[in-house]
Amino acid sequence: MTDDLGIGEFARRCGLSPSALRFYDECGLLKPAGTDPANGYRQYGTEQVAIAVLIRDLRGLGMAIGAIRVVLDQPAAIRHKVVDERIGELEMSLVGARRLARTIHHNIDDLEADMTAVTVEGNELATAMRQVLPAVGTDPRRALLQGVLFEWKAGSLRLVATDSYRMTVRDLVPRSGEPDGFRVVVPGMALSGVAEWVAEQPSVAISESGGGMAMRAGDDERVLETIDGEYPDYEVIMAVVPETDPLIVGREALADILEVPSSEGVVEFAFHPGELVVTADGRIDRLGATYEGEARMVTLNGGYALDAVTAAVGPEVAIEATGPTDPVVFRSADDGALMTWLMPIRKR
């Protein structure tokens, strides 16, 4: 090997972030050539730059990790064919892209930001609302858990919902606005009622308003009631992120399996190197997965797991678990803006 490169210099040459390189290492997609014996830092060779750039560009086309691994093992002719097929798929999505372009053009207009509100893209906010709403509680004795927490701090708008058995958190990056910070809980039913309206707006400004939460789009405004009280300290749960190898699996394939309900409403996830085994009612489904950690097994509510998988975005979902009684984390494989924690079901 010639010209050993540290991860920072290698990342600069191939146009990937160090965190992405660490992720590809964990997935076994792009292993470093070695590690520095003095400090354990990853070291790459200059000859790895070209393959890293290829991986970067294939990911740019939205290809899944597993598909890229297969492509890398193929001759050039097959690689060209796979790329052309992917381009054909992307061309089919142009209708959606043109719709998004219309929204972008609208947002480019010279609108003065209301500095008492935070402004977000309407469809993105509606998506975030739909992602967290399944985790809203239904117990009338716990009114706060029947709502969604909207929290603005540190330049981010966060939506949180939990029923004590699961918790979903979604972070949004605002388009404009720098309010002093607010923290309100809005009933889930109220949010469900305005979700369609929100999705139709190019942008929505959110602010506190007379004991409620105002959502404004142009001259149109919706003021939603809020729930009084102190929302549970959800960040305590967020701190429980398993320090373990994530299992990366195809999102749609896993959702298809979970859509078949079990008689008891539970499913068993068994983590094995290169494979996820899902068992329900004696039915066993095996999915190829990117995983090199220890064999693990956890039992979950099947409906909750399905909600977590379908709420994720992208072709793959990452699942992190450490033991049969510790929270299990579901997230999009490439995006940490949405995370769901599920409490396992203890076997009797």
N, C-alpha and C positions, 0 to 999 in steps of 0.2 A: 504494500500500500504506500502511496506517495502523498506528501503534503497533508498530514493529519489536520483536520479542521474541528474546532470546538463547535458546539451546537449553535452558538450565536452567529459565528461567521458562516457556518453551513446554511443556517436559516436565511441569512441575507443573500447568499448566492443563489439559492433555489426559490426564494420568494415565499417561504413558508414560515409560520411563527414557531418559536421553540415549543410552545404548548402543543401545536399540531404534530411536530416531530415526535414529541414524547408520546402522544396518542397513537401515532402510527407504529411506534416501537412497541407499545403495549399490545397493539392488535397484531403484531407480527408482520405488518405490511412492509415496514422499512426499518430494519434493525441497524443500529450503528455498527461501524466496523470494529469498534472496541471501546474500552473505557480507560480513562486515565488512571493508572495504578495509584497515583498519589492522592487524588481527590474523588475518584469514582465518576467524573464527568464523562458524558458521552462524547465519542470521537468519531468523525466521519471522514471518508476519503473523497478526494476530488472526483474520482470516477463514479461516485454515488450521486453527484449533482444532477446528471441527466435523468436518472430514474426518478429522483425526487421531483423534478420538474414535470415529468410525465404523470406522476401520481397527482401532483397539484392540479394539473390541467384536466385530468379525468374527473377529479372531484369537482372541478369547476363546471363540468357538464352534468353534475348531479349523480354520478355513478356511485353505487354502494361499495363499501369496503370489500365485501366478498367478491363482487363482480370484478373489481380492479385486480384483486389477487389472481383471479383466473386469467385476466387479460395479460398480466405481466408474464405469465408462463407460456404465452402463445407467440407464434412467429409474427413478423411484421404484417403479413397479409391479413391475418385474423384480427390483429389490432385495428387495422384500417377499417375492416368491415364492422367491427363493434362500434367504432367512433361514428361511422356513417349511420348506423342504425339508431344510435343515440340522438344524432342530429335530427333524424326523421321524427323521433318522439317529441323533441323540443319544438319542432315546427308546428306540431299539433296543438301546442299550448299558446300560440300567438294570440288567440282571441282574448285569453285572460291577460296577456301582456299588454295588449292594446287598451284594455279596460283600465289597467293600472296606470298606463301612460296618461290617460285622461285625468285621473286623479292627481298625478304628479304635476301636470300642467296647471291644474287648479291651484295647487299648493304653492306654485311659483309666484302666483299673484302677490302684489305688494299689500299684504294684510298686516296691520299693526297688531303685534302680539299683546294680549291683555296680561300684564305682569302680575295680576292677582290670580291668574288661572294657569293651568298647564294644558297645552294643546297637543293632542295625539291624532294620528291618522285614524279615521273612523272605522274602516274595515279591520285594522289591526286591533283596535280596542274591542270591537265586537267579537273577534276571534278569541281574545284573552278572556273576555267575560264567559264565553261558551266553554272555554277550557277549564275554568275554575268552578263553574256552577255545579257540576256533578258532585263536588266534594262538600257542598253546603249541607249542614245538618237539618234534620226534620223534627227534632225533639222540641216541642213547645215549651218545655221547662228550661231550655237553654237558648233563649232568644238571640243572643249574640252570635251563636253558631249557625243560626238560620240566615246569616248575612255574609256579605263579602267585604273584607277590609280593603279600603282604598287608602294607600299610604304614600305620601310624597316626601322623599327625603334624599339627600345626596344626589340630586339630579336624576332620580329615577322614580317612576310611578309603579308601585307594586300592588298587585291584587292577590289576596290570600283568602282561601276558604278551607275549613276543616270541620269534620263531624266527630272528631276525636279518634276515629279509626283510620282516617286518611287525611292528608293535607296536600293541597296543590298551591303552588306559588308561581306567579308569572310576573316578570319584570318587563316594563315598557320604557323605551327611550323616547322622551317627548320631542316634538318638532320645535316647540318654543315654550316660553314661560318660565318664570322663576319665582313662584309663590314662596311665602315664608315657610311653608310646610303645613300639611294637614293630614289628619288621620280620622277617617269616618268609616262607619259600617253601614252598608246599604242592604236592605232585605233582598234575598235572592230572587223572590217573586217580582220585585220591582225592576230588577235588572233584566229578567227574562222578558218583561213587558216592553222594554225599550231597545232590546238587542237588534231587532230588525231595522228600527229607525237609525240607530248608531251606525250600522253597517252601510247604510245608504249615504252617509255624510262623508265628504272629502276629509274633513277634520272636525274634531270635537274639543271644545275647551271645557275643562273640568275645574270646579272651584267649590268652596263652601258657600252656602247661601242661607242665611237665616235659620240655622239649625238643620239644614238639609244639604244635599249635594246637587249643584246645578251642572247640567250638561248642555252646552250651547253650541249650535252650528248656525252661523250667520245670524239671522233674526229669529230663528227657531230655538226654543229653550225648553228643556225638561228639568223640573226640580223634583228630586226624589227624596222621600223621607229617609231618615237615618235612625239607627238603633242606639239608644243611649247605653253607656257602660264602657268598661275597659276590656278590650279584646284580649284574649289569652296571649301570653308571650310566645308567639309562634317561632321566634328566632332560636329558642331553646331546642326545638325540634330540628330546625335547619342546621344546627350545629352537629346533629347526629348524621353525618355523612360517612358511610362505611369506607374505611381505608382498605380497599380491596380492588382486585382487578375487575373492571366492568365486563359484563357479558354483552356483546353486540349482536343483535339479531334483527332480521327483516321485520319491519313494523306490520306490514299488511299480512304477511304469513302468520304472525303471531295473533293478530286480531281475528283472522279467519278461524283459528282454533278456539279462541276464547268466546267467540260469538255463539258457539254451541253450548248452551247452559248445562251445568251438572245438576243432578237431583238435589244435592246438598248445598249447592252454591259455592263450592270450594274447588280449587285446583292446586295441584302440587307441582312446583317448579324444581327440577333437578338440574343443577349446573355441572357439566362435565367438560373437560377440555375439547373444544371444537363442536360442542353440541348442547342444546337445551332440550330437556325431556319434560313434556307437559302431560300430567296424568289427571284425569277426571272420570269418575264412575267406571274405573277400570279401563277406560279408553286411553291409549298411549299414543302421543304424537311426538315425533322427533324433528327438530329443526337444526340445520347447520348453523353454527354460531362462531363468532370470534371470541374465544375465551381460553386463557392459559392458566387460570387459577386453580385452587383446590376444589374438589368435588363438594358441592353444597346442596342442601335441600331445604325448601321453605314452602309452607302451605298458606295460600292467600284466598281472599274472597274473589271469586271469579269475575263478578260484575265490576268490582273496584279495579281489578287488574285490567279489564277491557277498557274501562274509562281512561285509565292512565296511559294505555298504549294508543288509543285513538286520539287522545288529546295531544300527543307528541307530534312533532312535524319532521318531515324528511323521510328518507327511505328506511332508516334504521332507528331502533330504540336501544338505549343502554340501560341495563339493569344491574344494580349493585346490592349485594347482600352479604352479610357476614355470618349469620347464624339463624337458627329456627325461630328465635324470639326477638331479634333486632329489627328495627324498621328497614324496609326494602325501598330503595330509591329507583324511580323510573324517570328517565329524561331522554330528550332527543340526543342522538349520538354526537351531533356537531354543534348543539346549541344549548347553553346552560340557562337560557332565559325562562324556561319552564321546567319545573321539577315537581314530582309527586312522591310523597312518602306514604307507604302502606304498612299498617301493623299486621304482622303475620297472625295466623290462627293457630293456636296451640292444639296439637293433637291430644285427644283424650286417651 
